């Protein structure tokens, strides 16, 4: 074991734009979850429960993507999987789910639910921008590999 070996994690990823976007999305998901849980309405209603399910799935999926990129699992474990297309699919699905859940929660017109909808729509915007960035990267790669 040498002292000059390669690192098992990417220190610069957390300070890059995609890393900061994922951290912001995690924060928005967590705060939105707290707004619903601490709200005056019981959590057993459909809109609150649906929002909590979407936010929980989004929190776990974003956390897994963040850890996979930070720990460089794409390069070591999943060499056959295209990380750009995988991220595109995950972020597109999460953006649609956050938009739907935030719209449902916003229609209740309760202060805590309105705050949760704000954080959900912020997470929607972040996921939408991430999906668009991944789409552009995948298209650029396809164009670069085409032959005439």
RAGI-V151353 format. One record per run of one state. SS is the DSSP state (A for helix, B for strand, O for the rest). FROM is the first residue (numbers start at 0). TO is the last residue. If there is no record, write none. Layout:
# RAGI-V151353
<<SS:FROM:TO> <SS:FROM:TO>>
This chain:
# RAGI-V151353
<<O:0:11> <A:12:14> <O:15:15> <A:16:36> <O:37:44> <A:45:69> <O:70:71> <A:72:75> <O:76:81> <A:82:105> <O:106:109> <A:110:144> <O:145:147>>
